[in-house]
Amino acid sequence: MSRKASALLALCCAVAGVALSACDEATEAEPEAPANSSAATQDRAAFTGTQKIKVGERSVNVSCAGEPVEGRPLIVLLHGGGDDVTKLAGLQNTLAAQGQVCSYDRLGAGASDQPDGPQSFETTGKILTGVLDRIAGGKPVVLAGHSLGGLIAGRYSPDHQDRVKGLVLMDATSPTQEADLRQRIPDSATGMAAELRQQTLAVFAGQGPEKLVVTDGEVRSAGNIPVEVIQHGKPYLTAVPEYGEGLERAWSEGQRKWLALSGRSNLSTAANSEHYIYVDQPDVAVRAIQRVADEAAKSK
């Protein structure tokens, strides 16, 4: 793959928050997923390892590590576009020292079923609800999402305040990403910027692996819950000729918009990280997630 193509694919992953199938080639090697658990844990209880569970008629791949801790919420990690649970395995296993942590492959990702057709935030939210019903039951949860996973968590939480008691958004896709992109890269753009614009808008229209149609929307309140918003500190989007600085400004503005989720929201910057904060600076991600889980436990 050419240097230019690699840069374009990485930027597409970041700016869109979702990815075309080739995007995997632009990311770092992924850690191995946790080992499969036995079939004896198929009942509605906590498990360790990976399982395929049924949500409606679909099979969803779920990974869990650690043991439940009384009074502490279940942490659920949501991967970015083009990724799956294996990308989150290192973060999940580190967090598992403090309690139970789970992640899952959305439809069209990893080992989960393919979607029948285009997905919406409503349909992907129903899958998330089904997963939480299986792994959390009535237990409170903290959602920690990266990129597209952060966008999904931010859209899901306002309608599920009875269950979601904390949020961590790691370089989450802006809630107005399509408008941001159209404003910063005009239709008249050429070269890398034009390719980035074209591929990103195609993914927004449901042409990514998950077939998720990504629509802009206002940030709604998720209640007075602890929220940590972490943005990247290395301005790598400036690699896009002519429009890169504008893309970086728009990205930062998008992160600030997520603060409207709660009166207890906090914005921080991972100074030495690009888009994959939990890979570049895992300590930053771990501290933020543990802090939100601690605060959520105190708020019970």
VODREN-117152 format. One record per residue (C-alpha): residue number from 1; residue in one letter; x, y, z. Coordinates in steps of 0.25 Angstrom, whole numbers, plus 5000, padded with zeros to 4 digits. Layout:
BEGIN
{num: NUM&residuo: A&px: X&py: Y&pz: Z} .
...
***
This chain:
BEGIN
{num: 1&residuo: M&px: 5000&py: 5000&pz: 5000} .
{num: 2&residuo: S&px: 5005&py: 5014&pz: 4996} .
{num: 3&residuo: R&px: 5009&py: 5024&pz: 5007} .
{num: 4&residuo: K&px: 4998&py: 5033&pz: 5002} .
{num: 5&residuo: A&px: 4988&py: 5022&pz: 5002} .
{num: 6&residuo: S&px: 4991&py: 5018&pz: 5016} .
{num: 7&residuo: A&px: 4990&py: 5032&pz: 5021} .
{num: 8&residuo: L&px: 4977&py: 5034&pz: 5014} .
{num: 9&residuo: L&px: 4971&py: 5021&pz: 5020} .
{num: 10&residuo: A&px: 4976&py: 5025&pz: 5034} .
{num: 11&residuo: L&px: 4969&py: 5039&pz: 5032} .
{num: 12&residuo: C&px: 4956&py: 5033&pz: 5027} .
{num: 13&residuo: C&px: 4956&py: 5024&pz: 5040} .
{num: 14&residuo: A&px: 4958&py: 5036&pz: 5049} .
{num: 15&residuo: V&px: 4949&py: 5047&pz: 5042} .
{num: 16&residuo: A&px: 4938&py: 5038&pz: 5038} .
{num: 17&residuo: G&px: 4939&py: 5030&pz: 5051} .
{num: 18&residuo: V&px: 4936&py: 5018&pz: 5042} .
{num: 19&residuo: A&px: 4944&py: 5010&pz: 5032} .
{num: 20&residuo: L&px: 4944&py: 5004&pz: 5019} .
{num: 21&residuo: S&px: 4949&py: 4989&pz: 5019} .
{num: 22&residuo: A&px: 4963&py: 4993&pz: 5015} .
{num: 23&residuo: C&px: 4964&py: 5002&pz: 5028} .
{num: 24&residuo: D&px: 4969&py: 4990&pz: 5036} .
{num: 25&residuo: E&px: 4982&py: 4991&pz: 5028} .
{num: 26&residuo: A&px: 4985&py: 5004&pz: 5034} .
{num: 27&residuo: T&px: 4984&py: 5001&pz: 5048} .
{num: 28&residuo: E&px: 4994&py: 4994&pz: 5057} .
{num: 29&residuo: A&px: 4995&py: 4979&pz: 5060} .
{num: 30&residuo: E&px: 4983&py: 4975&pz: 5069} .
{num: 31&residuo: P&px: 4985&py: 4967&pz: 5082} .
{num: 32&residuo: E&px: 4979&py: 4953&pz: 5083} .
{num: 33&residuo: A&px: 4965&py: 4952&pz: 5088} .
{num: 34&residuo: P&px: 4962&py: 4945&pz: 5101} .
{num: 35&residuo: A&px: 4960&py: 4930&pz: 5100} .
{num: 36&residuo: N&px: 4947&py: 4924&pz: 5098} .
{num: 37&residuo: S&px: 4939&py: 4920&pz: 5110} .
{num: 38&residuo: S&px: 4931&py: 4907&pz: 5112} .
{num: 39&residuo: A&px: 4917&py: 4905&pz: 5107} .
{num: 40&residuo: A&px: 4913&py: 4903&pz: 5122} .
{num: 41&residuo: T&px: 4912&py: 4918&pz: 5123} .
{num: 42&residuo: Q&px: 4901&py: 4920&pz: 5113} .
{num: 43&residuo: D&px: 4891&py: 4923&pz: 5124} .
{num: 44&residuo: R&px: 4887&py: 4937&pz: 5128} .
{num: 45&residuo: A&px: 4899&py: 4940&pz: 5137} .
{num: 46&residuo: A&px: 4913&py: 4946&pz: 5136} .
{num: 47&residuo: F&px: 4924&py: 4939&pz: 5128} .
{num: 48&residuo: T&px: 4938&py: 4940&pz: 5125} .
{num: 49&residuo: G&px: 4943&py: 4938&pz: 5111} .
{num: 50&residuo: T&px: 4936&py: 4939&pz: 5098} .
{num: 51&residuo: Q&px: 4922&py: 4935&pz: 5094} .
{num: 52&residuo: K&px: 4912&py: 4936&pz: 5083} .
{num: 53&residuo: I&px: 4899&py: 4940&pz: 5088} .
{num: 54&residuo: K&px: 4886&py: 4942&pz: 5081} .
{num: 55&residuo: V&px: 4880&py: 4956&pz: 5080} .
{num: 56&residuo: G&px: 4867&py: 4954&pz: 5073} .
{num: 57&residuo: E&px: 4870&py: 4945&pz: 5060} .
{num: 58&residuo: R&px: 4885&py: 4950&pz: 5060} .
{num: 59&residuo: S&px: 4897&py: 4944&pz: 5066} .
{num: 60&residuo: V&px: 4906&py: 4954&pz: 5073} .
{num: 61&residuo: N&px: 4920&py: 4951&pz: 5078} .
{num: 62&residuo: V&px: 4923&py: 4956&pz: 5092} .
{num: 63&residuo: S&px: 4936&py: 4956&pz: 5101} .
{num: 64&residuo: C&px: 4936&py: 4958&pz: 5116} .
{num: 65&residuo: A&px: 4948&py: 4958&pz: 5126} .
{num: 66&residuo: G&px: 4949&py: 4960&pz: 5141} .
{num: 67&residuo: E&px: 4939&py: 4957&pz: 5152} .
{num: 68&residuo: P&px: 4927&py: 4965&pz: 5156} .
{num: 69&residuo: V&px: 4929&py: 4974&pz: 5168} .
{num: 70&residuo: E&px: 4918&py: 4977&pz: 5177} .
{num: 71&residuo: G&px: 4913&py: 4991&pz: 5176} .
{num: 72&residuo: R&px: 4922&py: 4994&pz: 5164} .
{num: 73&residuo: P&px: 4916&py: 4996&pz: 5150} .
{num: 74&residuo: L&px: 4919&py: 4987&pz: 5138} .
{num: 75&residuo: I&px: 4928&py: 4994&pz: 5128} .
{num: 76&residuo: V&px: 4925&py: 4991&pz: 5113} .
{num: 77&residuo: L&px: 4935&py: 4995&pz: 5103} .
{num: 78&residuo: L&px: 4930&py: 4999&pz: 5089} .
{num: 79&residuo: H&px: 4940&py: 4998&pz: 5077} .
{num: 80&residuo: G&px: 4942&py: 5008&pz: 5066} .
{num: 81&residuo: G&px: 4938&py: 5006&pz: 5051} .
{num: 82&residuo: G&px: 4946&py: 4995&pz: 5044} .
{num: 83&residuo: D&px: 4951&py: 4989&pz: 5058} .
{num: 84&residuo: D&px: 4945&py: 4978&pz: 5067} .
{num: 85&residuo: V&px: 4947&py: 4972&pz: 5081} .
{num: 86&residuo: T&px: 4961&py: 4968&pz: 5078} .
{num: 87&residuo: K&px: 4966&py: 4982&pz: 5076} .
{num: 88&residuo: L&px: 4960&py: 4985&pz: 5090} .
{num: 89&residuo: A&px: 4966&py: 4972&pz: 5097} .
{num: 90&residuo: G&px: 4978&py: 4979&pz: 5103} .
{num: 91&residuo: L&px: 4970&py: 4990&pz: 5109} .
{num: 92&residuo: Q&px: 4959&py: 4980&pz: 5114} .
{num: 93&residuo: N&px: 4969&py: 4971&pz: 5121} .
{num: 94&residuo: T&px: 4975&py: 4983&pz: 5128} .
{num: 95&residuo: L&px: 4962&py: 4988&pz: 5133} .
{num: 96&residuo: A&px: 4958&py: 4974&pz: 5137} .
{num: 97&residuo: A&px: 4967&py: 4975&pz: 5150} .
{num: 98&residuo: Q&px: 4957&py: 4984&pz: 5156} .
{num: 99&residuo: G&px: 4944&py: 4977&pz: 5152} .
{num: 100&residuo: Q&px: 4936&py: 4971&pz: 5140} .
{num: 101&residuo: V&px: 4938&py: 4977&pz: 5126} .
{num: 102&residuo: C&px: 4931&py: 4973&pz: 5114} .
{num: 103&residuo: S&px: 4932&py: 4977&pz: 5099} .
{num: 104&residuo: Y&px: 4924&py: 4972&pz: 5087} .
{num: 105&residuo: D&px: 4925&py: 4972&pz: 5071} .
{num: 106&residuo: R&px: 4914&py: 4980&pz: 5065} .
{num: 107&residuo: L&px: 4907&py: 4974&pz: 5053} .
{num: 108&residuo: G&px: 4916&py: 4974&pz: 5041} .
{num: 109&residuo: A&px: 4929&py: 4974&pz: 5050} .
{num: 110&residuo: G&px: 4938&py: 4963&pz: 5055} .
{num: 111&residuo: A&px: 4931&py: 4950&pz: 5058} .
{num: 112&residuo: S&px: 4917&py: 4955&pz: 5059} .
{num: 113&residuo: D&px: 4906&py: 4953&pz: 5048} .
{num: 114&residuo: Q&px: 4905&py: 4962&pz: 5036} .
{num: 115&residuo: P&px: 4894&py: 4972&pz: 5036} .
{num: 116&residuo: D&px: 4882&py: 4968&pz: 5026} .
{num: 117&residuo: G&px: 4883&py: 4982&pz: 5021} .
{num: 118&residuo: P&px: 4885&py: 4997&pz: 5025} .
{num: 119&residuo: Q&px: 4886&py: 4999&pz: 5040} .
{num: 120&residuo: S&px: 4882&py: 5012&pz: 5047} .
{num: 121&residuo: F&px: 4885&py: 5017&pz: 5061} .
{num: 122&residuo: E&px: 4872&py: 5011&pz: 5066} .
{num: 123&residuo: T&px: 4875&py: 4997&pz: 5060} .
{num: 124&residuo: T&px: 4889&py: 4997&pz: 5065} .
{num: 125&residuo: G&px: 4884&py: 5002&pz: 5079} .
{num: 126&residuo: K&px: 4874&py: 4990&pz: 5079} .
{num: 127&residuo: I&px: 4886&py: 4981&pz: 5078} .
{num: 128&residuo: L&px: 4893&py: 4988&pz: 5089} .
{num: 129&residuo: T&px: 4881&py: 4986&pz: 5098} .
{num: 130&residuo: G&px: 4880&py: 4972&pz: 5095} .
{num: 131&residuo: V&px: 4895&py: 4970&pz: 5099} .
{num: 132&residuo: L&px: 4893&py: 4978&pz: 5112} .
{num: 133&residuo: D&px: 4881&py: 4969&pz: 5115} .
{num: 134&residuo: R&px: 4890&py: 4957&pz: 5114} .
{num: 135&residuo: I&px: 4902&py: 4961&pz: 5121} .
{num: 136&residuo: A&px: 4897&py: 4972&pz: 5131} .
{num: 137&residuo: G&px: 4883&py: 4969&pz: 5134} .
{num: 138&residuo: G&px: 4878&py: 4980&pz: 5143} .
{num: 139&residuo: K&px: 4892&py: 4984&pz: 5147} .
{num: 140&residuo: P&px: 4897&py: 4998&pz: 5144} .
{num: 141&residuo: V&px: 4907&py: 5000&pz: 5133} .
{num: 142&residuo: V&px: 4918&py: 5010&pz: 5128} .
{num: 143&residuo: L&px: 4920&py: 5011&pz: 5113} .
{num: 144&residuo: A&px: 4933&py: 5014&pz: 5108} .
{num: 145&residuo: G&px: 4934&py: 5016&pz: 5093} .
{num: 146&residuo: H&px: 4945&py: 5019&pz: 5083} .
{num: 147&residuo: S&px: 4942&py: 5027&pz: 5070} .
{num: 148&residuo: L&px: 4929&py: 5022&pz: 5064} .
{num: 149&residuo: G&px: 4927&py: 5014&pz: 5077} .
{num: 150&residuo: G&px: 4927&py: 5027&pz: 5085} .
{num: 151&residuo: L&px: 4917&py: 5033&pz: 5075} .
{num: 152&residuo: I&px: 4908&py: 5021&pz: 5077} .
{num: 153&residuo: A&px: 4909&py: 5022&pz: 5093} .
{num: 154&residuo: G&px: 4906&py: 5036&pz: 5092} .
{num: 155&residuo: R&px: 4894&py: 5034&pz: 5084} .
{num: 156&residuo: Y&px: 4889&py: 5022&pz: 5092} .
{num: 157&residuo: S&px: 4891&py: 5027&pz: 5106} .
{num: 158&residuo: P&px: 4880&py: 5038&pz: 5107} .
{num: 159&residuo: D&px: 4869&py: 5028&pz: 5104} .
{num: 160&residuo: H&px: 4875&py: 5018&pz: 5114} .
{num: 161&residuo: Q&px: 4877&py: 5026&pz: 5127} .
{num: 162&residuo: D&px: 4872&py: 5015&pz: 5136} .
{num: 163&residuo: R&px: 4883&py: 5007&pz: 5131} .
{num: 164&residuo: V&px: 4895&py: 5015&pz: 5127} .
{num: 165&residuo: K&px: 4902&py: 5022&pz: 5139} .
{num: 166&residuo: G&px: 4915&py: 5027&pz: 5133} .
{num: 167&residuo: L&px: 4921&py: 5030&pz: 5119} .
{num: 168&residuo: V&px: 4935&py: 5031&pz: 5114} .
{num: 169&residuo: L&px: 4937&py: 5036&pz: 5099} .
{num: 170&residuo: M&px: 4951&py: 5033&pz: 5093} .
{num: 171&residuo: D&px: 4952&py: 5042&pz: 5081} .
{num: 172&residuo: A&px: 4938&py: 5040&pz: 5078} .
{num: 173&residuo: T&px: 4932&py: 5043&pz: 5064} .
{num: 174&residuo: S&px: 4926&py: 5057&pz: 5065} .
{num: 175&residuo: P&px: 4911&py: 5058&pz: 5066} .
{num: 176&residuo: T&px: 4911&py: 5067&pz: 5054} .
{num: 177&residuo: Q&px: 4922&py: 5060&pz: 5046} .
{num: 178&residuo: E&px: 4915&py: 5060&pz: 5032} .
{num: 179&residuo: A&px: 4913&py: 5075&pz: 5033} .
{num: 180&residuo: D&px: 4927&py: 5077&pz: 5039} .
{num: 181&residuo: L&px: 4933&py: 5070&pz: 5027} .
{num: 182&residuo: R&px: 4924&py: 5077&pz: 5016} .
{num: 183&residuo: Q&px: 4928&py: 5090&pz: 5022} .
{num: 184&residuo: R&px: 4943&py: 5088&pz: 5023} .
{num: 185&residuo: I&px: 4945&py: 5080&pz: 5010} .
{num: 186&residuo: P&px: 4937&py: 5086&pz: 4999} .
{num: 187&residuo: D&px: 4932&py: 5079&pz: 4987} .
{num: 188&residuo: S&px: 4942&py: 5086&pz: 4978} .
{num: 189&residuo: A&px: 4954&py: 5079&pz: 4986} .
{num: 190&residuo: T&px: 4964&py: 5071&pz: 4979} .
{num: 191&residuo: G&px: 4974&py: 5060&pz: 4982} .
{num: 192&residuo: M&px: 4975&py: 5054&pz: 4996} .
{num: 193&residuo: A&px: 4964&py: 5063&pz: 5002} .
{num: 194&residuo: A&px: 4954&py: 5059&pz: 4991} .
{num: 195&residuo: E&px: 4957&py: 5044&pz: 4993} .
{num: 196&residuo: L&px: 4955&py: 5046&pz: 5008} .
{num: 197&residuo: R&px: 4942&py: 5054&pz: 5006} .
{num: 198&residuo: Q&px: 4937&py: 5044&pz: 4996} .
{num: 199&residuo: Q&px: 4940&py: 5031&pz: 5004} .
{num: 200&residuo: T&px: 4935&py: 5037&pz: 5017} .
{num: 201&residuo: L&px: 4922&py: 5041&pz: 5011} .
{num: 202&residuo: A&px: 4920&py: 5028&pz: 5005} .
{num: 203&residuo: V&px: 4922&py: 5021&pz: 5018} .
{num: 204&residuo: F&px: 4912&py: 5031&pz: 5025} .
{num: 205&residuo: A&px: 4902&py: 5026&pz: 5014} .
{num: 206&residuo: G&px: 4903&py: 5012&pz: 5019} .
{num: 207&residuo: Q&px: 4914&py: 5006&pz: 5010} .
{num: 208&residuo: G&px: 4924&py: 5003&pz: 5022} .
{num: 209&residuo: P&px: 4925&py: 4988&pz: 5027} .
{num: 210&residuo: E&px: 4914&py: 4991&pz: 5038} .
{num: 211&residuo: K&px: 4905&py: 4997&pz: 5027} .
{num: 212&residuo: L&px: 4902&py: 5008&pz: 5038} .
{num: 213&residuo: V&px: 4895&py: 5020&pz: 5032} .
{num: 214&residuo: V&px: 4902&py: 5031&pz: 5040} .
{num: 215&residuo: T&px: 4893&py: 5043&pz: 5042} .
{num: 216&residuo: D&px: 4896&py: 5057&pz: 5049} .
{num: 217&residuo: G&px: 4888&py: 5060&pz: 5062} .
{num: 218&residuo: E&px: 4888&py: 5069&pz: 5074} .
{num: 219&residuo: V&px: 4894&py: 5064&pz: 5087} .
{num: 220&residuo: R&px: 4883&py: 5061&pz: 5097} .
{num: 221&residuo: S&px: 4885&py: 5060&pz: 5112} .
{num: 222&residuo: A&px: 4888&py: 5046&pz: 5118} .
{num: 223&residuo: G&px: 4885&py: 5051&pz: 5132} .
{num: 224&residuo: N&px: 4895&py: 5056&pz: 5142} .
{num: 225&residuo: I&px: 4905&py: 5045&pz: 5141} .
{num: 226&residuo: P&px: 4920&py: 5045&pz: 5140} .
{num: 227&residuo: V&px: 4925&py: 5047&pz: 5126} .
{num: 228&residuo: E&px: 4939&py: 5047&pz: 5121} .
{num: 229&residuo: V&px: 4942&py: 5052&pz: 5107} .
{num: 230&residuo: I&px: 4957&py: 5050&pz: 5103} .
{num: 231&residuo: Q&px: 4962&py: 5056&pz: 5090} .
{num: 232&residuo: H&px: 4975&py: 5053&pz: 5082} .
{num: 233&residuo: G&px: 4986&py: 5063&pz: 5084} .
{num: 234&residuo: K&px: 4995&py: 5060&pz: 5072} .
{num: 235&residuo: P&px: 4989&py: 5068&pz: 5061} .
{num: 236&residuo: Y&px: 4991&py: 5057&pz: 5050} .
{num: 237&residuo: L&px: 4979&py: 5062&pz: 5042} .
{num: 238&residuo: T&px: 4988&py: 5073&pz: 5037} .
{num: 239&residuo: A&px: 4994&py: 5063&pz: 5028} .
{num: 240&residuo: V&px: 4982&py: 5066&pz: 5018} .
{num: 241&residuo: P&px: 4987&py: 5077&pz: 5009} .
{num: 242&residuo: E&px: 4980&py: 5090&pz: 5010} .
{num: 243&residuo: Y&px: 4969&py: 5086&pz: 5018} .
{num: 244&residuo: G&px: 4976&py: 5079&pz: 5030} .
{num: 245&residuo: E&px: 4976&py: 5090&pz: 5040} .
{num: 246&residuo: G&px: 4961&py: 5092&pz: 5038} .
{num: 247&residuo: L&px: 4959&py: 5078&pz: 5040} .
{num: 248&residuo: E&px: 4966&py: 5078&pz: 5053} .
{num: 249&residuo: R&px: 4958&py: 5090&pz: 5058} .
{num: 250&residuo: A&px: 4945&py: 5083&pz: 5054} .
{num: 251&residuo: W&px: 4949&py: 5071&pz: 5061} .
{num: 252&residuo: S&px: 4952&py: 5078&pz: 5074} .
{num: 253&residuo: E&px: 4939&py: 5086&pz: 5073} .
{num: 254&residuo: G&px: 4932&py: 5073&pz: 5072} .
{num: 255&residuo: Q&px: 4938&py: 5067&pz: 5084} .
{num: 256&residuo: R&px: 4933&py: 5080&pz: 5092} .
{num: 257&residuo: K&px: 4919&py: 5077&pz: 5087} .
{num: 258&residuo: W&px: 4919&py: 5064&pz: 5094} .
{num: 259&residuo: L&px: 4920&py: 5072&pz: 5108} .
{num: 260&residuo: A&px: 4905&py: 5075&pz: 5107} .
{num: 261&residuo: L&px: 4903&py: 5060&pz: 5111} .
{num: 262&residuo: S&px: 4904&py: 5064&pz: 5125} .
{num: 263&residuo: G&px: 4906&py: 5075&pz: 5135} .
{num: 264&residuo: R&px: 4917&py: 5066&pz: 5140} .
{num: 265&residuo: S&px: 4925&py: 5065&pz: 5127} .
{num: 266&residuo: N&px: 4940&py: 5067&pz: 5126} .
{num: 267&residuo: L&px: 4948&py: 5069&pz: 5114} .
{num: 268&residuo: S&px: 4963&py: 5065&pz: 5114} .
{num: 269&residuo: T&px: 4974&py: 5063&pz: 5103} .
{num: 270&residuo: A&px: 4983&py: 5051&pz: 5101} .
{num: 271&residuo: A&px: 4995&py: 5060&pz: 5098} .
{num: 272&residuo: N&px: 5004&py: 5048&pz: 5091} .
{num: 273&residuo: S&px: 4992&py: 5041&pz: 5084} .
{num: 274&residuo: E&px: 4987&py: 5041&pz: 5070} .
{num: 275&residuo: H&px: 4973&py: 5035&pz: 5068} .
{num: 276&residuo: Y&px: 4975&py: 5022&pz: 5076} .
{num: 277&residuo: I&px: 4976&py: 5027&pz: 5090} .
{num: 278&residuo: Y&px: 4975&py: 5014&pz: 5097} .
{num: 279&residuo: V&px: 4986&py: 5009&pz: 5088} .
{num: 280&residuo: D&px: 4996&py: 5021&pz: 5088} .
{num: 281&residuo: Q&px: 4993&py: 5025&pz: 5103} .
{num: 282&residuo: P&px: 4986&py: 5013&pz: 5109} .
{num: 283&residuo: D&px: 4989&py: 5019&pz: 5123} .
{num: 284&residuo: V&px: 4980&py: 5031&pz: 5120} .
{num: 285&residuo: A&px: 4968&py: 5022&pz: 5115} .
{num: 286&residuo: V&px: 4969&py: 5013&pz: 5127} .
{num: 287&residuo: R&px: 4970&py: 5025&pz: 5137} .
{num: 288&residuo: A&px: 4958&py: 5031&pz: 5131} .
{num: 289&residuo: I&px: 4949&py: 5019&pz: 5130} .
{num: 290&residuo: Q&px: 4953&py: 5015&pz: 5145} .
{num: 291&residuo: R&px: 4950&py: 5029&pz: 5150} .
{num: 292&residuo: V&px: 4936&py: 5029&pz: 5143} .
{num: 293&residuo: A&px: 4933&py: 5015&pz: 5148} .
{num: 294&residuo: D&px: 4937&py: 5019&pz: 5163} .
{num: 295&residuo: E&px: 4928&py: 5032&pz: 5162} .
{num: 296&residuo: A&px: 4917&py: 5023&pz: 5156} .
{num: 297&residuo: A&px: 4918&py: 5014&pz: 5168} .
{num: 298&residuo: K&px: 4917&py: 5025&pz: 5178} .
{num: 299&residuo: S&px: 4905&py: 5031&pz: 5171} .
{num: 300&residuo: K&px: 4896&py: 5018&pz: 5174} .
***
